[in-house]
Amino acid sequence: MSAVSINPETKVGELLEAYPALEETLVSLAPAFSNLKNPILRRTVARVATLAQAARVGGVDVREMVLRLRTAAGLSGEPIALPSAMPSNEASAQPPEWFDEARVVARLDADEILARGEHPLGAVKGAAARLPAGQQLLLTSSFLPAPLIDDLQGRGFETASFRGPGQKITTVLRRNR
C-alpha cells in the first residue's frame, strides 16, 4: 500500500497507514507527535491533519520533516514543493493587538480534554459557534493546535496563538457581523 506521496499536503493518517514504521520517525522529530499514540487523536486529527500542519504543531521545519520522512521511507530526494503561504511554526511572544481579556467569555484546556480521552475539536468548535460577536474564546495547550486553527479560520473566525507560561494560548475572536 506504499503508494502514498510524502509531501507537506500528505495527511498524517494516510502516511502512517502506508508507512507504519514512520511513527517513530515522527515522534523523534518532536515530542508533541507522541500524542499520535492516543487512539482518539489517531482516529480524528491524523485523518485530517497534513504534514504541514503537524510541522506547525511540533515546531518543526516542514521541509526538514518531509525530507526525514522520505529518507526513512527509502524514497528518493525529490524536490519538496511548499504551499505558497506557509503559516508560521511558532506562537507569537505577545498576544495580538485585538486580544482583550475582558472579552474572553469561554476558556478551554486542550490538554485536559485529551487527558479525559476526548478530542478538543468538538468542544472548541462548539464554544466558538456560541461566541457572541466581538467576544473571544481562550484555548490553552502544550502544543500549537494547527489543524484546529486552520479549521476555525476557514469558518471565518480570527485566531492568534501566543506563548503563555509553559503553554501555548490560542485566542479565537468572532468579529462583528
Stockholm file with secondary structure:
# STOCKHOLM 1.0

chainA/1-177         MSAVSINPETKVGELLEAYPALEETLVSLAPAFSNLKNPILRRTVARVATLAQAARVGGVDVREMVLRLRTAAGLSGEPIALPSAMPSNEASAQPPEWFDEARVVARLDADEILARGEHPLGAVKGAAARLPAGQQLLLTSSFLPAPLIDDLQGRGFETASFRGPGQKITTVLRRNR
#=GR chainA/1-177 SS CCCCCCSTTSBHHHHHHHCTTHHHHHHHHCGGGGGGGSHHHHHTHHHHCBHHHHHHHHTCCHHHHHHHHHHHTTCCCCCCCCCSSCCCSSCBSSCCTTCCGGGEEEEEEHHHHHHTTCCHHHHHHHHHHTCCTTCEEEEEESSCCHHHHHHHHHTTCEEEEEEETTEEEEEEECCCC
#=GC SS_cons         CCCCCCSTTSBHHHHHHHCTTHHHHHHHHCGGGGGGGSHHHHHTHHHHCBHHHHHHHHTCCHHHHHHHHHHHTTCCCCCCCCCSSCCCSSCBSSCCTTCCGGGEEEEEEHHHHHHTTCCHHHHHHHHHHTCCTTCEEEEEESSCCHHHHHHHHHTTCEEEEEEETTEEEEEEECCCC
//
